[in-house]
Amino acid sequence: MKDIRAFLAEEAPLLFDGAMGTYFTSHPGRAAERCETANLTDPASIAAIHRTYLEAGCRAIKTNTFTVGVDLASGNEETAQQIIGAACRLARECAGPYDAYVFADLGPAPAGGALSRAENYCKQVSLFLEQGITHFLVETLPSCEGIPELARHLKTCCPNAFLIVSFAVAMDGSTREGYAGETLFQDAAALPEIDAVGFNCVSGPRHLLEYIRKFQHQGVRLSVMPNAGYPAVLGRRIVYQGEPAYFGEKLAEIVQAGAQIVGGCCGTTPDHIAKTAKALTKPLQVFVQPRREPVSVPSAPQANPLSEKLDAGRRVIAVELDPPADDDISFFLDGVQALRNAGADVVTIADCPIGRPRADSSLLACKIKRELGVEPLPHMTCRDRNLNAAKALLLGLSMEGVHNVLLVTGDPIPSESRDEVKSVFNFNSRTLARYVTGLNETVLRTPFRLFGALNLNAKNFAMQLKIAREKEENGITGFLTQPVLSKEALDNLKLARQTLQGKILAGIYPVVSYKNACFLNNEIAGMRISSEITARYEGKDRGAAEDLAVRVSAAIAGETAPFSDGFYLMTPFKRVPLMVRILEQLS
């Protein structure tokens, strides 16, 4: 068999097979079956699929091993080894008569498993090399995590191995972990051990064609393996209805645009590959990539008063007011007015706090910005929306002149609601921050100022600081802390000031009664009220307790001022007049 590098230099493009997983499960009775396990339980079916793709005209096939990394992450190395051994044997036996290349297929390694992503990939590489496989495709990646280690390990063990690295990007060019595909492409292409870089999955052929035409990829072997269009729900099944002939024509255009390696991902069948093979026999007109001109900005960015004040080194006061639980907004609007008049620079609005449904924080932010001229800081959780919904909401906020947002993972749904209400949690606040930072750089005229949460009351505050630093690496430039109501929280605030680069608004929560202090200490995550403060409230009526709350809050503001850039006040039980009194003390 000709060396693959010689093939690509003399006979490119190299046509891969299509999707094993979706094609396998499309057959009757297989919808719930894991196709990788079928290497062991039904090898004849897997071999038949390989041969069908080869007969369709592909010159390279992937081993049926996409999810083996999940087995390794779960500690099931013996299962992974058995699947890889059977898959390699089947693929080689099928590819031999067709003089086709066999590629080890590695899907994205899970995060947080028994192995790091790098360890997972390297272990898979070693198992494949033991089977004599020297061509590798690592596909559907959401990030570069673990890829440099994989590449070095592979080329150290087998210098002549051929490695393709492929990222999965949505139509807007971002991955599910919030990275920009172009950035990942360039990072991977810069690694000398990687032989080809590209994209697969998530997007259909036209969108991937448009995407690769947007950035420079000359000098890099480009691999593109789109989905067969986009999925639709038919009955209880997810199906892809993209026509094979259309797919083949688009892959021919992708080759014209510079791809040397092409194939199919989800939804592609042997017919899609057959139509592609036919389309590639026609004379190809090489696409000449036009010179990339700077993108002209249609108008100047809008002002961001909160950001300007922070950057000027002036102290900021933010006050949180919970959104209403019904459609009566009068109290909320009156409260916002009162807080603004008392000296609040910004009103923050929680996003369904404690997992309970309330009026949408972003809609309220737009309303008070437009109607009252008050600077809002809406919270946005990762609990109730995926990246698509997050982007749509952010675009709407930007259109309404709201350019500050607090990104938080969000409280889980209360247990009694879980049967009917499901959390999304497709990503965490760091991933969301990375994604919004990408929008700031590529889409938005006025970038968002991104804030994050910092729990000063965490038992393992070192871990909180580590996470906060990761947030800063992904675009967070300021933190709103949990309340400072103990010496430990104040010490942690001092440590945060020494460690973090972003602006810090120190949390102040006015405890309003002894009962309130006990409740917060025992039932609300992230709250810690010292026994000394709690004891001061014992036996006090409402009036006396509120007087004490004003004094305690003012004292905490004084203690935290040297280590913060402002204050983040939280309104308890709709007690706006109490917050006005505290604001008067701070002004």
C-alpha positions in Angstrom: 0.0 0.0 0.0 1.3 3.5 -0.9 2.4 5.6 2.0 -0.5 7.9 2.9 1.6 11.0 2.6 2.6 10.0 -0.9 -1.1 9.3 -1.7 -2.1 12.8 -0.5 0.7 14.4 -2.5 -0.2 12.5 -5.7 -3.8 11.4 -5.6 -5.7 13.6 -3.1 -8.4 13.9 -2.1 -8.6 10.9 0.3 -12.2 9.9 0.7 -13.3 8.4 4.1 -16.4 6.3 4.9 -19.5 7.8 6.5 -21.0 7.4 9.9 -20.9 4.0 11.5 -23.0 4.9 14.6 -26.1 6.5 12.9 -26.0 4.0 10.0 -25.8 1.0 12.4 -28.7 2.3 14.6 -30.9 3.1 11.6 -31.4 -0.6 11.0 -34.5 -2.2 12.7 -34.0 -3.3 16.3 -30.7 -1.5 16.8 -31.8 1.9 18.1 -30.8 1.1 21.7 -27.7 -0.9 20.9 -24.2 0.4 21.3 -22.5 -0.1 17.9 -19.0 -0.4 19.4 -20.1 -3.4 21.5 -21.3 -5.1 18.3 -17.7 -5.6 17.3 -17.8 -8.4 19.9 -21.5 -9.5 19.8 -22.3 -9.0 16.1 -19.1 -8.7 14.1 -20.8 -9.8 10.8 -23.0 -6.7 10.9 -20.0 -4.4 11.5 -18.0 -6.0 8.7 -21.0 -5.7 6.4 -21.1 -1.9 7.0 -17.4 -1.6 6.4 -17.7 -3.4 3.1 -20.7 -1.4 2.0 -18.8 1.8 2.5 -15.7 0.4 0.7 -17.9 -0.7 -2.2 -19.3 2.8 -2.3 -15.8 4.1 -3.2 -14.1 5.3 0.0 -10.3 4.8 0.3 -10.2 4.9 4.1 -12.3 3.5 6.9 -12.5 4.2 10.6 -12.4 1.5 13.3 -15.7 1.2 15.1 -14.3 2.6 18.3 -15.6 6.1 18.7 -16.8 5.8 22.3 -14.0 3.6 23.7 -12.7 6.6 25.6 -15.8 6.4 27.8 -14.9 2.9 28.8 -11.4 4.0 29.8 -12.8 7.0 31.7 -15.1 4.6 33.6 -12.2 2.3 34.5 -13.2 -0.5 32.1 -9.9 -1.0 30.4 -10.5 -4.7 29.7 -13.7 -3.8 27.8 -11.8 -1.1 25.9 -9.0 -3.5 25.0 -11.5 -6.1 23.7 -13.4 -3.6 21.6 -10.3 -2.1 20.1 -8.8 -5.6 19.3 -12.0 -6.8 17.6 -12.6 -3.5 15.8 -9.0 -3.4 14.4 -9.2 -7.0 13.2 -12.6 -6.4 11.4 -11.5 -3.2 9.8 -8.2 -4.6 8.5 -9.9 -7.7 7.1 -12.5 -5.6 5.3 -10.0 -3.0 4.0 -7.4 -5.4 2.6 -9.1 -6.4 -0.6 -9.9 -2.8 -1.4 -6.3 -1.5 -0.7 -7.9 1.0 1.7 -6.4 2.7 4.7 -7.6 1.9 8.3 -7.7 4.7 10.8 -8.1 4.3 14.5 -11.2 6.3 15.4 -11.0 8.2 18.7 -13.9 10.3 19.9 -13.6 13.0 22.6 -12.4 11.8 25.9 -14.8 12.6 28.7 -13.7 15.2 31.2 -13.6 14.3 34.9 -13.2 10.6 34.5 -10.7 8.2 36.1 -8.1 9.5 33.6 -7.3 13.0 32.4 -8.2 13.6 28.8 -4.5 13.4 27.9 -4.0 10.1 29.8 -7.2 8.7 28.1 -6.0 9.5 24.6 -2.5 8.2 25.2 -3.9 5.0 26.6 -6.0 4.5 23.5 -3.1 5.3 21.2 -1.0 2.6 23.0 -3.9 0.0 22.6 -4.2 0.7 18.9 -0.5 0.6 18.3 -0.4 -2.8 19.9 -2.9 -3.9 17.2 -0.5 -2.6 14.5 -2.6 0.5 13.6 -0.5 3.5 12.6 -3.2 5.9 11.2 -5.3 7.9 13.7 -8.3 10.2 13.5 -9.2 12.0 16.7 -12.6 13.5 15.9 -15.6 15.6 17.1 -13.3 17.4 19.6 -14.7 20.4 21.6 -11.2 21.6 22.6 -7.5 21.0 22.3 -7.3 19.6 25.8 -5.0 16.5 25.8 -4.2 16.7 22.1 -0.6 18.0 22.4 0.2 15.1 24.8 -1.6 12.6 22.5 0.4 13.8 19.5 3.8 13.7 21.2 3.1 10.2 22.6 2.0 8.9 19.3 5.0 10.2 17.4 7.4 9.1 20.1 6.1 5.6 19.9 5.6 5.5 16.1 7.4 8.3 14.3 5.8 7.4 10.9 2.2 7.4 12.3 -0.3 9.7 10.6 -2.5 11.8 12.8 -5.7 13.8 11.9 -7.3 16.0 14.5 -10.8 17.2 13.8 -13.0 19.6 15.7 -16.8 19.8 15.9 -18.1 23.3 15.3 -21.7 24.7 15.1 -22.8 27.0 12.4 -21.4 30.0 14.2 -17.9 28.3 14.4 -17.9 27.6 18.1 -17.6 24.2 19.9 -19.8 22.9 22.7 -17.1 24.0 25.2 -17.2 27.6 23.9 -14.0 27.6 21.8 -13.7 29.3 18.4 -13.0 26.6 15.8 -10.6 28.8 13.9 -8.4 29.3 17.0 -8.4 25.5 17.7 -7.5 24.8 14.1 -4.5 27.2 14.2 -3.4 25.8 17.6 -3.5 22.2 16.3 -1.9 23.1 13.0 1.0 24.6 14.9 1.8 21.3 16.5 4.5 19.5 14.4 3.3 16.0 15.3 -0.1 16.6 13.7 -0.4 15.7 10.0 -3.9 17.1 9.2 -6.4 19.3 10.9 -10.1 19.9 10.2 -13.7 19.8 11.2 -16.5 17.2 11.4 -19.9 16.7 12.9 -22.6 19.1 14.2 -22.6 21.2 10.9 -23.9 20.3 7.5 -21.8 20.4 4.3 -22.8 23.9 3.2 -22.0 25.5 6.5 -18.6 23.8 6.8 -17.8 24.9 3.2 -18.6 28.5 4.1 -16.7 28.2 7.4 -13.4 26.9 5.9 -13.6 29.7 3.3 -13.5 32.3 6.1 -9.9 31.8 7.3 -6.5 30.9 6.0 -5.6 27.2 6.0 -2.9 27.1 3.2 0.0 25.0 4.1 -2.1 22.7 6.3 -3.6 19.4 5.2 -7.3 20.1 5.7 -9.8 17.4 6.6 -13.6 18.1 6.4 -16.3 15.5 7.3 -19.7 17.1 7.7 -23.0 15.7 8.8 -25.6 14.8 6.3 -27.4 18.1 6.9 -29.3 18.6 10.2 -31.4 16.1 12.2 -35.2 16.0 12.4 -37.5 14.1 14.6 -39.6 11.4 12.9 -41.8 9.7 15.3 -39.5 8.9 18.2 -36.4 8.6 16.0 -33.8 11.3 15.0 -33.2 11.1 11.3 -31.0 13.0 8.8 -32.8 13.8 5.5 -29.9 15.3 3.5 -29.9 14.0 0.0 -26.8 12.0 -1.0 -26.4 13.7 -4.4 -26.4 17.2 -2.7 -23.9 16.0 -0.1 -21.6 14.7 -2.8 -21.7 18.0 -4.7 -20.9 20.0 -1.6 -18.0 17.7 -0.7 -16.6 18.3 -4.2 -16.8 22.0 -3.5 -15.1 21.5 -0.1 -12.3 19.8 -2.0 -12.2 22.7 -4.4 -11.9 25.0 -1.3 -8.7 23.2 -0.3 -9.6 20.0 1.6 -7.4 17.0 0.9 -9.3 14.7 3.2 -13.1 14.4 3.1 -15.8 12.0 4.4 -19.1 11.9 6.2 -20.2 12.1 9.8 -23.6 11.7 11.4 -26.4 10.7 9.1 -24.2 9.9 6.2 -24.7 6.5 4.5 -22.9 4.4 1.9 -25.1 6.2 -0.7 -23.7 9.6 0.5 -20.2 8.3 0.0 -21.0 6.8 -3.4 -22.4 10.1 -4.6 -19.3 11.8 -3.3 -17.0 9.4 -5.0 -18.8 10.1 -8.3 -18.7 13.9 -7.8 -15.0 13.7 -7.1 -14.4 12.1 -10.5 -15.5 15.2 -12.3 -12.9 17.9 -13.1 -12.3 20.0 -10.1 -11.8 23.8 -10.2 -9.5 24.7 -7.4 -11.0 27.4 -5.2 -8.7 30.4 -4.8 -9.1 31.8 -1.3 -9.7 35.6 -1.5 -7.6 38.0 0.5 -9.2 38.4 3.9 -10.2 42.0 4.3 -10.6 43.6 7.8 -14.2 43.5 8.9 -15.7 47.0 9.0 -17.5 48.0 12.1 -20.9 49.6 11.1 -21.0 51.9 14.1 -19.1 52.8 17.2 -19.5 50.7 20.4 -22.1 51.9 22.9 -21.1 53.3 26.2 -20.9 51.1 29.3 -21.2 53.3 32.4 -20.5 50.5 34.9 -17.4 49.3 33.0 -16.1 52.9 32.7 -16.6 53.6 36.4 -14.7 50.5 37.4 -11.9 51.0 35.0 -11.5 54.6 36.3 -10.9 53.2 39.8 -14.1 54.6 41.3 -16.0 52.6 43.9 -19.2 50.9 42.6 -22.3 49.9 44.5 -24.5 47.1 43.1 -27.8 46.1 44.8 -29.6 42.9 44.0 -33.3 42.9 43.9 -35.1 39.6 43.2 -37.4 39.5 40.2 -41.1 39.0 40.9 -42.7 35.5 41.0 -45.8 36.8 39.2 -46.6 39.3 36.5 -47.0 42.3 38.9 -43.9 44.4 38.3 -44.9 47.5 40.2 -43.0 46.7 43.4 -39.9 45.8 41.4 -39.9 49.0 39.3 -40.6 51.1 42.4 -37.8 49.3 44.2 -35.3 49.9 41.4 -36.2 53.7 41.4 -35.7 53.9 45.2 -32.3 52.1 45.0 -31.1 54.3 42.2 -32.1 57.4 44.0 -30.3 56.3 47.2 -27.0 55.9 45.3 -27.0 52.4 43.7 -24.8 52.4 40.5 -26.3 49.2 39.2 -29.2 46.8 40.0 -28.4 43.1 39.7 -31.2 40.7 39.0 -30.9 37.0 39.8 -31.8 34.3 37.3 -34.5 32.1 38.9 -32.6 32.0 42.3 -32.5 28.7 44.2 -33.9 27.0 41.0 -37.4 28.6 41.5 -39.1 30.2 38.5 -39.3 34.0 38.5 -39.6 36.7 35.9 -36.8 36.5 33.4 -33.8 38.5 34.6 -32.7 39.5 31.1 -36.1 40.8 30.1 -36.3 42.8 33.4 -32.8 44.2 32.7 -33.9 45.4 29.3 -37.0 47.0 30.8 -35.3 49.0 33.5 -32.5 50.1 31.2 -35.0 51.3 28.6 -37.7 52.8 30.8 -35.8 53.9 33.9 -32.3 54.5 32.6 -30.9 52.3 35.3 -27.8 50.3 34.6 -28.7 46.6 35.1 -26.5 43.5 35.7 -28.6 40.5 34.9 -27.5 37.1 36.1 -27.3 34.3 33.5 -27.2 30.7 34.6 -26.1 27.6 32.7 -28.9 25.6 34.2 -31.8 26.6 31.9 -30.4 27.1 28.4 -27.8 25.6 26.0 -25.3 27.7 24.1 -27.7 28.4 21.3 -30.2 29.9 23.7 -27.5 31.8 25.5 -26.2 33.4 22.3 -29.7 34.4 21.3 -30.3 36.0 24.7 -27.0 37.8 24.7 -27.6 39.2 21.2 -31.0 40.5 22.5 -29.4 42.1 25.6 -26.7 43.8 23.4 -29.4 45.2 21.1 -31.2 46.7 24.2 -28.0 48.3 25.4 -27.3 45.9 28.3 -23.6 45.2 28.2 -22.8 43.7 31.6 -23.8 40.2 32.7 -23.0 38.0 35.7 -22.4 34.4 34.5 -23.1 31.7 37.1 -23.6 27.9 36.8 -26.8 28.2 38.8 -28.5 26.4 41.6 -29.9 22.9 40.8 -33.6 22.3 40.5 -35.2 21.5 43.9 -35.7 17.7 44.2 -39.5 17.7 44.2 -39.5 19.4 40.8 -37.1 17.1 39.0 -39.6 14.7 37.7 -41.3 17.5 35.7 -38.5 20.2 35.4 -35.1 19.2 34.1 -31.9 21.2 34.4 -29.8 21.7 31.3 -26.3 22.1 32.6 -24.6 21.5 29.3 -21.7 23.6 30.4 -20.4 25.6 33.4 -19.8 29.3 33.9 -16.2 29.1 32.7 -17.3 27.6 29.4 -20.0 30.2 29.0 -17.5 32.9 29.7 -15.2 31.5 27.0 -18.1 31.5 24.6 -19.2 35.1 25.3 -15.6 36.2 25.0 -15.6 34.7 21.5 -18.7 36.7 20.7 -17.0 39.8 22.0 -14.2 39.3 19.6 -16.1 38.2 16.5 -19.7 39.3 16.6 -20.6 42.1 19.0 -20.0 45.8 18.3 -20.1 46.5 22.1 -18.4 43.7 24.1 -20.0 42.4 27.3 -18.3 43.1 30.6 -18.3 39.7 32.2 -18.6 39.1 35.9 -18.5 35.9 37.9 -19.4 34.7 41.4 -16.9 34.1 44.1 -17.9 32.1 47.2 -15.9 33.5 50.1 -17.6 31.1 52.5 -16.5 27.9 50.8 -14.8 25.3 53.0 -12.1 24.7 50.4 -11.5 28.3 49.3 -8.3 27.3 47.6 -10.4 25.5 45.0 -12.7 28.5 44.7 -9.6 30.6 43.8 -8.4 28.1 41.3 -11.8 28.2 39.6 -11.8 32.0 39.7 -8.5 32.1 38.0 -9.8 29.8 35.3 -12.8 32.2 34.9 -10.4 35.1 34.4 -8.5 33.1 31.8 -11.8 32.7 30.0 -12.8 36.4 30.0 -14.3 37.1 33.5 -13.1 40.6 34.6 -14.9 41.1 37.8 -16.4 39.1 40.8 -19.4 39.5 43.0 -18.8 37.7 46.2 -21.0 35.9 48.7 -21.7 37.9 51.8 -18.9 38.7 54.2 -20.4 37.8 57.6 -17.5 36.1 59.3 -13.8 36.6 59.9 -13.1 33.6 57.6 -14.9 35.3 54.8 -13.0 38.5 55.3 -9.7 36.7 55.3 -10.7 34.9 52.1 -11.5 38.3 50.6 -8.0 39.5 51.4 -6.6 36.4 49.8 -8.7 36.9 46.7 -7.5 40.5 46.3 -3.9 39.3 46.4 -4.6 36.5 43.9 -7.1 37.7 41.3 -6.7 40.4 38.6 -10.4 41.3 38.2 -12.4 43.8 40.1 -14.1 42.6 43.3 -17.5 43.7 44.7 -17.6 42.6 48.3 -20.9 40.9 49.2 -23.0 42.5 52.0 -26.2 40.8 53.2 -28.2 42.6 56.0 -29.3 39.8 58.3 -32.8 40.9 59.5 -33.4 38.6 62.5 -32.0 35.8 64.7 -34.3 33.3 62.8 -33.1 34.6 59.5 -29.4 34.1 60.6 -30.1 30.5 61.6 -32.0 29.7 58.4 -29.2 31.1 56.2 -26.5 29.2 58.1 -28.4 25.9 57.8 -30.3 26.0 54.6 -28.7 28.3 52.0 -25.6 27.2 50.2 -22.8 29.7 50.2 -23.8 31.5 53.4 -21.8 31.6 56.6 -22.8 33.9 59.5 -20.5 34.0 62.5 -21.9 33.0 65.8 -21.0 36.5 67.2 -23.2 38.3 64.6 -26.0 35.7 65.0 -26.0 36.2 68.8 -26.4 39.9 68.5 -29.8 39.4 66.9 -31.3 37.2 69.5 -34.3 38.7 71.2 -34.6 41.7 69.0 -37.8 42.8 67.4 -38.1 43.8 63.7 -37.2 47.5 64.2 -34.2 46.8 66.5 -33.0 44.1 64.2 -33.1 46.4 61.2 -31.2 49.1 63.1 -28.6 46.4 63.9 -28.5 45.3 60.2 -27.7 48.8 59.1 -24.9 49.1 61.7 -23.4 45.7 60.9 -23.6 46.3 57.1 -21.9 49.6 57.4 -19.2 48.1 59.6 -18.6 45.3 57.1 -18.4 47.8 54.2 -15.7 49.6 56.1 -13.7 46.4 56.8 -14.0 45.2 53.2 -13.4 48.5 51.4 -9.5 48.3 51.4 -9.8 44.9 49.7 -12.5 45.5 47.1 -13.6 47.8 44.3 -17.1 48.3 45.6 -20.0 46.5 47.3 -22.6 44.0 46.2 -25.7 44.4 48.5 -28.4 41.8 48.6 -31.9 42.8 49.4 -33.7 40.5 51.9 -37.4 39.9 51.7 -38.2 42.9 49.5 -37.0 45.3 52.2 -36.1 48.1 49.9 -36.4 50.8 52.6 -33.8 48.9 54.6 -31.4 48.9 51.6 -32.0 52.6 51.2 -30.9 53.2 54.8 -27.7 51.1 54.2 -27.0 53.0 50.9 -27.3 56.3 52.8 -24.7 55.0 55.2 -22.3 54.1 52.4 -22.7 57.3 50.4 
